[in-house]
Amino acid sequence: MKEIKAFIHRNRAADVIRALKSAGFSNLSVVDVKGMLAALDERERGYSIELGQESIIEVKLELVCEDESRAAEAVRLIQDNARTGQPEAGWIYISEIQAALPIADH
């Protein structure tokens, strides 16, 4: 199993999520985070007192894939739909999952 974490611009999140869901990916978490991607424009730019520097609100997508081929498909969909026209529009990280355990009532 693979875990994919992608950090993308907020204005690209809806297209990425739509593409993933259309391809059958359903276990997706989406979280707003403060990040250091280059702002697309002045509206996206902000200053974080906690970080002590400029930051933007990015979206972190988390997705678990059953196997290598599904992970590759998810990465391709994220790359294709998260583009902004900038040389660097975000980052995708892929990790191996050692175990996946349900939380259930006993």
Backbone hydrogen bonds in HBPLUS format (Angstrom, degrees):
<---DONOR---> <-ACCEPTOR-->    atom                        ^
c    i                          cat <-CA-CA->   ^        H-A-AA   ^      H-
h    n   atom  resd res      DA  || num        DHA   H-A  angle D-A-AA Bond
n    s   type  num  typ     dist DA aas  dist angle  dist       angle   num
A0097-ILE N   A0001-MET O   3.03 MM  96  5.39 169.6  2.04 139.7 138.3     1
A0002-LYS N   A0065-CYS O   3.00 MM  63  5.19 162.1  2.03 145.2 151.0     2
A0065-CYS N   A0002-LYS O   2.80 MM  63  5.19 166.1  1.82 155.5 160.3     3
A0003-GLU N   A0095-SER O   2.79 MM  92  5.12 163.2  1.82 148.7 154.0     4
A0095-SER N   A0003-GLU O   2.84 MM  92  5.12 160.3  1.88 149.2 155.9     5
A0004-ILE N   A0063-LEU O   2.76 MM  59  5.16 169.4  1.77 161.5 165.3     6
A0063-LEU N   A0004-ILE O   2.92 MM  59  5.16 150.9  2.00 149.5 156.6     7
A0005-LYS N   A0093-TYR O   2.88 MM  88  5.11 160.9  1.91 147.8 153.9     8
A0093-TYR N   A0005-LYS O   2.67 MM  88  5.11 164.1  1.70 158.4 164.3     9
A0006-ALA N   A0061-LEU O   2.91 MM  55  5.10 155.9  1.97 143.2 150.5    10
A0061-LEU N   A0006-ALA O   2.81 MM  55  5.10 161.4  1.85 151.1 156.4    11
A0007-PHE N   A0091-TRP O   2.78 MM  84  5.24 159.3  1.83 155.1 162.4    12
A0091-TRP N   A0007-PHE O   3.00 MM  84  5.24 147.4  2.11 137.0 147.3    13
A0008-ILE N   A0059-VAL O   2.94 MM  51  5.39 162.5  1.97 155.0 158.9    14
A0059-VAL N   A0008-ILE O   2.90 MM  51  5.39 168.1  1.91 158.6 161.8    15
A0012-ARG N   A0009-HIS O   3.04 MM   3  5.62 163.8  2.06 119.5 124.6    16
A0013-ALA N   A0010-ARG O   3.14 MM   3  5.29 155.8  2.20 107.9 115.2    17
A0016-VAL N   A0012-ARG O   3.16 MM   4  6.38 161.1  2.19 155.9 161.7    18
A0017-ILE N   A0013-ALA O   2.86 MM   4  6.04 171.5  1.87 163.3 165.3    19
A0018-ARG N   A0014-ALA O   2.94 MM   4  6.03 162.4  1.97 147.2 152.6    20
A0019-ALA N   A0015-ASP O   3.02 MM   4  6.16 158.7  2.07 144.6 150.0    21
A0020-LEU N   A0016-VAL O   2.96 MM   4  6.22 162.3  1.99 153.7 158.6    22
A0021-LYS N   A0017-ILE O   2.89 MM   4  6.06 170.3  1.90 157.6 160.2    23
A0022-SER N   A0018-ARG O   2.95 MM   4  6.04 155.7  2.01 145.1 152.1    24
A0023-ALA N   A0019-ALA O   3.14 MM   4  6.32 135.6  2.35 138.0 148.7    25
A0023-ALA N   A0020-LEU O   3.11 MM   3  5.17 131.1  2.36  96.8 110.0    26
A0025-PHE N   A0020-LEU O   3.00 MM   5  5.32 159.6  2.04 150.3 143.7    27
A0024-GLY N   A0021-LYS O   3.01 MM   3  5.10 161.0  2.05 107.2 111.5    28
A0028-LEU N   A0026-SER O   2.93 MM   2  5.60 127.3  2.21 109.8  94.1    29
A0029-SER N   A0062-GLU O   2.90 MM  33  5.04 163.4  1.92 147.4 152.8    30
A0062-GLU N   A0029-SER O   2.91 MM  33  5.04 155.8  1.97 143.6 147.6    31
A0031-VAL N   A0060-LYS O   2.99 MM  29  5.20 154.5  2.06 141.7 149.9    32
A0060-LYS N   A0031-VAL O   2.77 MM  29  5.20 169.0  1.78 158.4 162.3    33
A0033-VAL N   A0058-GLU O   2.96 MM  25  5.31 164.1  1.98 139.7 143.8    34
A0058-GLU N   A0033-VAL O   2.73 MM  25  5.31 156.1  1.79 166.5 169.8    35
A0035-GLY N   A0056-ILE O   2.85 MM  21  5.47 160.6  1.88 158.6 164.4    36
A0056-ILE N   A0035-GLY O   3.04 MM  21  5.47 157.0  2.09 140.7 147.8    37
A0044-GLU N   A0041-ASP O   3.19 MM   3  5.61 137.0  2.39 107.1 117.5    38
A0045-ARG N   A0042-GLU O   3.19 MM   3  5.12 133.6  2.42  95.2 107.7    39
A0046-GLY N   A0055-SER O   3.05 MM   9  5.48 131.4  2.30 157.0 171.2    40
A0055-SER N   A0046-GLY O   2.94 MM   9  5.48 155.7  2.00 130.6 137.2    41
A0048-SER N   A0053-GLN O   2.95 MM   5  5.65 173.4  1.95 150.2 149.4    42
A0052-GLY N   A0048-SER O   2.72 MM   4  5.68 134.0  1.93 139.9 153.8    43
A0071-ALA N   A0067-ASP O   3.05 MM   4  6.29 154.7  2.11 149.4 157.3    44
A0072-ALA N   A0068-GLU O   2.93 MM   4  6.16 156.4  1.99 147.7 153.8    45
A0073-GLU N   A0069-SER O   3.01 MM   4  6.24 152.0  2.09 142.0 149.5    46
A0074-ALA N   A0070-ARG O   2.93 MM   4  6.16 159.7  1.97 149.0 154.0    47
A0075-VAL N   A0071-ALA O   2.94 MM   4  6.17 161.5  1.97 152.6 157.4    48
A0076-ARG N   A0072-ALA O   3.03 MM   4  6.22 160.6  2.07 146.0 151.0    49
A0077-LEU N   A0073-GLU O   2.99 MM   4  6.26 160.4  2.03 151.0 156.1    50
A0078-ILE N   A0074-ALA O   2.93 MM   4  6.17 159.8  1.97 152.4 157.9    51
A0079-GLN N   A0075-VAL O   2.86 MM   4  6.07 170.4  1.87 156.0 158.9    52
A0080-ASP N   A0076-ARG O   2.87 MM   4  6.01 163.4  1.90 152.0 156.7    53
A0081-ASN N   A0077-LEU O   3.04 MM   4  6.06 147.7  2.14 142.8 150.5    54
A0082-ALA N   A0078-ILE O   2.87 MM   4  5.67 130.5  2.12 153.3 161.6    55
